[in-house]
Each structure stands twice: as structure tokens, then as C-alpha cells.
Amino acid sequence: MKSFEDIETLAIEKKGGADQLSALMAEHNGPKTPVELETIGDDRWLSMFTKTIFQAGFSWKVIEKKWPGFEEAFEGFDTARLAFLPDEAFEALLNNKAIVRNAMKIKSVQANAIFLRDLAEAHGSASKFFAQYPVEDQIGLMDVLKKRGSRLGGNSGQYALRLMGKETFILSRDVVNALIRENVIGNESMSKKNLTAIQEAFNHWRSTSGRSLNEISRILAFSVG
């Protein structure tokens, strides 16, 4: 496994220079502080979870364009209201042309509202839970999303965390290929063994480079494509 400085050098070469890489890195905001994360309403977590779930396997631009319709249809993603969504409201959503009418994804909204309500009951708010979860154990947080959330076990959950401001790496195809190249893992399998190795590698690079998980995963991706 190379030092992160060497990996960054690869990314610089791939992107045509340090200035070009810096410009690409500047296109996205860095992570929020735990204090900032705690101020976010739980409805915004449900909104973002829903957005990334609907974007999965679909045009991101289409979902973004239709998003005001989603916000209206799901009544601002109020977790208390959506946790107890009656059958007639579900049927109305299935017939609402303002949203993408995917029954299983619509059902995930209620399931994730219940998930967030449970977190709030245990931790004061879902935001506090996400804010206080240690970044050194992102794999553990991903497991929580997979087991307790709905349709959040893949990249949808990872993207949602990052977009909300949680310091997060994303296991995109390019990142996984970079991890294989660096002999962190031997294949694309997201086995427990591989996930443990991935977390250890990110923690090592984070401590030695001073960069966030966001930056590390993006530079890994840039070092590939």
C-alpha cells in the first residue's frame, strides 16, 4: 500500500497537474463539524435518504428537477407524519405525477421515517446520532443503515451521508479499483474482511495525510479515472 502522498501524485498525473486536481477538489464542500450536523432537522435526513434512493438506477438530473414535487408530495418529509402513513396516502403517492412512482422506493420513505424516529427516541435526534458516530468506524455506520434503514445499504446511504455533511468515503467503482490496486483488498467483494481492511486503510491515510475521508476517497477515484 502506497503512502497517500504517492497516491495523490498519481491523481495529479491523471488529471494533468496539481492545479487541475485542486480545482476538481474545490468543486465540493468539505464535511460539516459534529456541532453543525446536530443542528440539521431530522426531516432533512429523510429528504436526503429519499433523494439518493430515488436517484439510484435513475437519472440524477430528473430527480433533481422533480425534487420540489417530492418535497410537496411527502409534506416536507416530516418523520412523525410519514412514519404513520395510511394506506390511502400511499395510494395517492402512487398516482402522483409530480414524483417518480416507484412503489418499493415510496414504501422506503415510511420505513426510513420509522428508522429516524427510533434514532431520535434513543439519541435525542437522528442528527445527534449521525453527528456523534465516529468517522473511524464508517463501516459500522454503513451496517446500521443497511440493517435498520430501507434501501440504504449500498452507495445510496454513503452518498446521503456525504451530501448531508458527514465525513464519509464512498466506495464507487473507481475507489474500489484503487483499493485493489493498492492491495488493500483482493477483489470487489464487500465482505466483512474486505470492509475491515478498507476502514483500516482509510483510517491510516486519514491520520498520516491530514485529509478528510471525503478528500481521500475522491483522490483515490481521481488516481484511477
Phi and psi in degrees as a GROMACS rama.xvg file:
@    title "Ramachandran Plot"
@    xaxis  label "Phi"
@    yaxis  label "Psi"
@TYPE xy
-71.3961  161.32  LYS-2
-66.9768  157.5  SER-3
-68.572  -26.5389  PHE-4
-60.4755  -40.7572  GLU-5
-67.9408  -37.5152  ASP-6
-66.1654  -40.3629  ILE-7
-64.0598  -35.594  GLU-8
-61.8089  -40.5266  THR-9
-60.738  -42.852  LEU-10
-64.4118  -39.8863  ALA-11
-61.3701  -43.1524  ILE-12
-64.5411  -41.1715  GLU-13
-64.1714  -37.1825  LYS-14
-95.2987  1.15856  LYS-15
89.4308  15.6958  GLY-16
138.43  162.691  GLY-17
-64.848  -37.919  ALA-18
-64.6481  -40.6947  ASP-19
-64.7371  -41.6912  GLN-20
-64.9776  -42.4719  LEU-21
-60.8861  -39.2025  SER-22
-64.6121  -41.2361  ALA-23
-65.407  -40.8  LEU-24
-66.2386  -30.2146  MET-25
-77.2559  -7.68639  ALA-26
-71.5252  -16.6516  GLU-27
-124.654  144.153  HIS-28
-71.5986  152.026  ASN-29
-78.7383  176.857  GLY-30
-68.7377  153.809  PRO-31
-80.0464  160.813  LYS-32
-76.8086  159.543  THR-33
-54.9899  -38.2629  PRO-34
-62.6366  -42.4148  VAL-35
-65.2786  -40.4038  GLU-36
-63.0339  -37.25  LEU-37
-65.63  -19.9751  GLU-38
-83.8903  -7.9065  THR-39
-77.0066  134.653  ILE-40
-69.195  146.406  GLY-41
-63.7799  -24.8197  ASP-42
-62.482  -30.9356  ASP-43
-72.6105  -31.1994  ARG-44
-66.2592  -42.8679  TRP-45
-65.2763  -38.6956  LEU-46
-60.6906  -47.1678  SER-47
-69.7357  -40.2619  MET-48
-56.9671  -44.6935  PHE-49
-64.4458  -42.3557  THR-50
-62.0111  -47.1182  LYS-51
-69.8026  -30.7697  THR-52
-65.8833  -44.6549  ILE-53
-71.7088  -27.8678  PHE-54
-73.6759  -24.126  GLN-55
-62.2407  122.238  ALA-56
72.4095  14.9022  GLY-57
-139.294  169.756  PHE-58
-70.7911  119.116  SER-59
-60.8727  -38.2682  TRP-60
-64.8846  -38.8504  LYS-61
-63.9012  -45.5172  VAL-62
-63.4512  -41.7311  ILE-63
-61.4542  -42.5138  GLU-64
-65.5262  -36.3867  LYS-65
-87.1347  -2.33526  LYS-66
-60.3379  -38.63  TRP-67
-55.4852  -34.9845  PRO-68
-66.714  -36.1917  GLY-69
-64.1757  -45.6478  PHE-70
-59.2916  -40.1645  GLU-71
-71.569  -44.9597  GLU-72
-62.6694  -37.277  ALA-73
-97.4414  18.1222  PHE-74
51.8576  47.4798  GLU-75
72.9987  11.7257  GLY-76
58.8413  39.8422  PHE-77
-65.3987  116.662  ASP-78
-65.9678  -35.7808  THR-79
-65.3317  -42.5316  ALA-80
-69.0427  -45.3453  ARG-81
-76.7123  -20.5494  LEU-82
-66.0975  -22.6482  ALA-83
-119.865  44.5631  PHE-84
-67.7244  117.54  LEU-85
-73.9105  161.32  PRO-86
-57.6532  -39.2396  ASP-87
-67.1355  -31.4338  GLU-88
-70.3174  -37.6757  ALA-89
-63.0463  -43.3133  PHE-90
-63.2526  -37.8161  GLU-91
-64.5782  -38.559  ALA-92
-65.8202  -37.1956  LEU-93
-63.5987  -22.3817  LEU-94
-106.538  8.82224  ASN-95
-89.0816  111.631  ASN-96
-74.2711  -6.77532  LYS-97
-77.1532  -14.5697  ALA-98
-121.715  173.73  ILE-99
-84.1674  119.946  VAL-100
-90.6446  71.5132  ARG-101
-104.477  111.082  ASN-102
-58.6439  -45.2562  ALA-103
-66.2972  -37.9307  MET-104
-71.8809  -35.3119  LYS-105
-63.4578  -41.5015  ILE-106
-62.5086  -31.0219  LYS-107
-64.2682  -24.81  SER-108
-63.8208  -45.7868  VAL-109
-64.3691  -43.6036  GLN-110
-61.1199  -40.2415  ALA-111
-75.8145  -27.1785  ASN-112
-64.271  -42.577  ALA-113
-64.0371  -43.1209  ILE-114
-57.3224  -47.7422  PHE-115
-67.8014  -36.2046  LEU-116
-63.7143  -40.0358  ARG-117
-63.5217  -41.4868  ASP-118
-62.8734  -41.7174  LEU-119
-63.9942  -39.3409  ALA-120
-64.8264  -36.1614  GLU-121
-84.1102  -28.2669  ALA-122
-124.4  2.46453  HIS-123
97.3766  -38.7964  GLY-124
-165.204  156.245  SER-125
-63.6396  -35.5463  ALA-126
-59.4681  -40.2153  SER-127
-64.0748  -39.4561  LYS-128
-60.8149  -49.9662  PHE-129
-67.2248  -38.2377  PHE-130
-64.3438  -38.7421  ALA-131
-89.8475  -9.00762  GLN-132
-69.424  128.256  TYR-133
-63.883  131.421  PRO-134
-66.66  -20.7306  VAL-135
-71.8298  -6.55511  GLU-136
-129.926  50.9547  ASP-137
-61.3067  -34.4727  GLN-138
-58.9867  -37.9937  ILE-139
-64.6329  -41.0002  GLY-140
-66.5882  -39.6813  LEU-141
-60.5168  -35.9601  MET-142
-67.3076  -37.864  ASP-143
-61.4939  -46.5215  VAL-144
-61.6624  -40.5463  LEU-145
-66.9173  -44.7097  LYS-146
-84.1173  -32.4138  LYS-147
-106.867  -22.3415  ARG-148
-93.1554  -178.953  GLY-149
-119.313  121.941  SER-150
62.4308  30.7772  ARG-151
-114.921  9.31843  LEU-152
-81.1345  -17.6673  GLY-153
-99.2748  -145.72  GLY-154
-68.372  -19.9688  ASN-155
-57.5386  -44.6437  SER-156
-66.1476  -40.7157  GLY-157
-64.5861  -45.1758  GLN-158
-63.4122  -39.627  TYR-159
-62.0028  -44.5839  ALA-160
-58.9415  -47.0763  LEU-161
-65.6101  -44.0083  ARG-162
-65.4947  -26.9314  LEU-163
-79.3217  -13.5586  MET-164
109.142  1.04066  GLY-165
-74.0155  133.72  LYS-166
-62.1549  120.283  GLU-167
-150.951  137.965  THR-168
-94.7602  153.846  PHE-169
-120.791  126.788  ILE-170
-88.481  65.2561  LEU-171
-71.4137  171.64  SER-172
-58.5857  -44.506  ARG-173
-65.589  -39.2086  ASP-174
-64.6639  -44.1884  VAL-175
-62.1998  -41.4153  VAL-176
-63.2346  -37.8326  ASN-177
-65.7871  -39.3775  ALA-178
-65.6825  -35.76  LEU-179
-67.5222  -43.8845  ILE-180
-58.4059  -37.3345  ARG-181
-84.4018  5.87733  GLU-182
61.2498  25.6978  ASN-183
-72.3584  -42.298  VAL-184
-131.815  160.192  ILE-185
-98.5037  -12.0141  GLY-186
-158.513  -179.353  ASN-187
-81.5862  -4.60795  GLU-188
-60.9249  134.904  SER-189
-95.0294  51.8817  MET-190
-71.2887  165.073  SER-191
-59.3677  -40.0807  LYS-192
-61.962  -46.9215  LYS-193
-66.2294  -41.2132  ASN-194
-63.6475  -38.693  LEU-195
-63.2681  -42.9188  THR-196
-64.7396  -38.5585  ALA-197
-63.424  -46.2515  ILE-198
-61.3021  -43.1867  GLN-199
-62.4321  -39.8375  GLU-200
-66.327  -45.944  ALA-201
-63.0174  -40.5624  PHE-202
-63.1349  -39.89  ASN-203
-64.1396  -49.5748  HIS-204
-64.3697  -34.8561  TRP-205
-65.1249  -42.0464  ARG-206
-74.6011  -30.2329  SER-207
-91.5213  -22.95  THR-208
-101.687  -21.6527  SER-209
77.2265  6.72161  GLY-210
-94.0166  157.728  ARG-211
-78.723  165.132  SER-212
-59.4814  -36.6572  LEU-213
-56.76  -51.2138  ASN-214
-65.1994  -41.1981  GLU-215
-62.4797  -46.2046  ILE-216
-69.2009  -34.1221  SER-217
-68.9202  -40.7134  ARG-218
-67.3893  -38.326  ILE-219
-57.7618  -45.1925  LEU-220
-63.4968  -42.7972  ALA-221
-66.8258  -23.5151  PHE-222
-76.4527  -8.25712  SER-223
-106.232  -49.5025  VAL-224
